[in-house]
Amino acid sequence: MDIDLRGLNPAPVTPFTRDGAVDYAACKKLGAWLASIDGVKSLTVLGHAGEGTFLSQAEQMKVIETFVEAVNGQIPIIAGITLEGTEVAAEEAKRAISAGATAGLLYPSHGWLRFGYQKGAPQDKYRQVYEKSGLPLILFQYPDATKCTYDLVTQLDIAAQPGVFAMKNGVRNMRRWDTEIPVIRRERPDLQILSCHDEYLLHTMFDVDGLLVGYGNVAPELLVELIKAGKARDYKAARAIHDRLLPVTQNVYHRGSHMEGTVALKHALVARGILEHATVRSPLLPLAPGADVEIADALRAAGIID
């Protein structure tokens, strides 16, 4: 439970070959590059940005193993634990451990998105997954617009349970953020709080220990500096980085669907010379023609590429 995520924690994309297979060599290149950047504390694979739920179990295992190999012990690899049922999620966590993962990001059961959850059910899922697997867990707070967002009591309960050491908070309701985060800080002072508000980083930067974001794929250097400015309560410096990144934010995350951000991240990685192409797996679709040029121009405007 001494895992230190106080800094930048990118959630890498999963590269594919042009014919749609997982490109493990490209995974290794991406992982090694991210791990080489000072201030990167871990990598979270198999999340939304990583198209984790689009992969077979065998592919998921090999992706974890590949990123573990890529970072060569420099930083932990965290695995998205996404299966809906508690028993199968616990088995998924065991597989993640066997593949070399150090911790898990436990997703809410997907049925809760539509129907909500029974009181106490999230606490029970975190308890059982940890007890049955031994994998340290990150609490994942979903957007307020969904029915699986956890109320404050549920967050506090989960954070108090054995095995839970951090929170990835993406509530995307600034009223709740401003009122709930101070309480969580006060009541659970040992919990590491990480923002995943890719499109709202400035507002959340002054209250957190770090970031766990897909954005970390393409602008890790600037996000490390943004975290430093936030921790120093230096609004002027943080605002300057935010404004510099705004063209990138708009071209990656201000699209019709947040899921399009994954495709845009891959185009940005192509522009940075890390990936050769931006192939995604269905049900994701390619972006409209010209999007790659717009994204590269945004990176250029931010001074990330020449």
Summary of the structure (lengths in Angstrom):
residues: 306
radius of gyration: 18.1
end to end distance: 41.3
largest distance: 52.3
contacts: 1051
relative contact order: 0.13
helix: 48%
strand: 12%
